[in-house]
C-alpha cells in the first residue's frame, strides 16, 4: 500500500492542478536534448532503435521513482522543520 506522500508525489491525490513556466535555460537544454536524440536515432538500425526506445522507457521509469523519492524526502524535511519551529515557539525561552 502506498503512503500518502507517495500518492501526492505520483499525482494520484490531487490538491489543485498546476502549471509550470519553464525557464529559457530549461527549454534551450531540452531542445538540445531532442536534437541529439534525433541524431542518435538516425544512426541506429532497427535493433538499435528498439534498444534505444527501451532505454528511454526505463530511464523515464527511473525518473518517476527518483521524483517520488525526492518529493517524499523534501516533504519530510519540511515537516521536521515545522516541528522544530513549533517547538521553539512553544519553548519557555521564547514566551518570556
N, C-alpha and C positions, 0 to 999 in steps of 0.2 A: 504494500500500500504506500502511495506517495505521501510525503509530508506536505503540509500546506505551503511551505516555501517552494517546494518543487512544482506544485500546481501553479503558483503565481509565476514562477520563472518560466514555465513552459506555456504560459498563456491559457491554461485550462480553467483558471479563475480569472475573470476579467473585472477590473475595477472601472476603468474608463479606457476607451481607445486612445491611442496617442499617435502623433505624427512626429517625425524626426527630420529636422533640416540638416542634411549632411554638409560638412564643411567643404570648401573648394578643394582643400588638400585631399580629403577623403575621396571626392568624386574624381579628381585627377588621378589618384593612385588606382582607383577601381577601373578607370578607363585603360590605364596601362596594363593592368592585370588581364582585362578582357582581350586586349590586343595581343598580349603574349600568349594567352590561351589559344586564340585563333591561329597564331603562327605555329604553335606546337602541334595542334590538331592537323594542320595542313601537311606536316612532315610525317605523320603516322600512317601505317597501313591499317586495315580493318581491325586486326587483332590489337594493335597498339591503341586504336581509338576506343575499343571496348575496355581495355585495361585502364586507360585514362579516365573514362567515364566512371568505372568502378572506384578508382582512386578519388575522384571528385565526390562521389556519393559517400564514401567512408569519411573523408575529411569534413564533409558537411555534417555528418552524424557526430563526429568528434567535436566540432564547433558548438553544436547544440548541447552536448554533455558539458563542455567547458563553460558555456554561457550559464547553464543551470547551476553548476558548482560555484561560479563566481558570484552569481546573484545571491545564492544562499549565504555564502561567506560574508558578502557585503551587508546583507540584511542582519545577520547575526552580529557582526561587528557594530553596526548602527544601534542595535538593541542593547548591546553591552555598554555602549557609550551613553545611551539614555538612562540605563540603570545607574551608571556611575554619576551622571548629572543629578538624578533624583536623590541619590544617597547624599550628595554634597548639599543639596538644597534642604534636606531634612536633618542635617547634622546640627548639633548644638552650637558649634562654632559659627555657622552661617546664620543662625537665628538669634544672634545676640542683639 
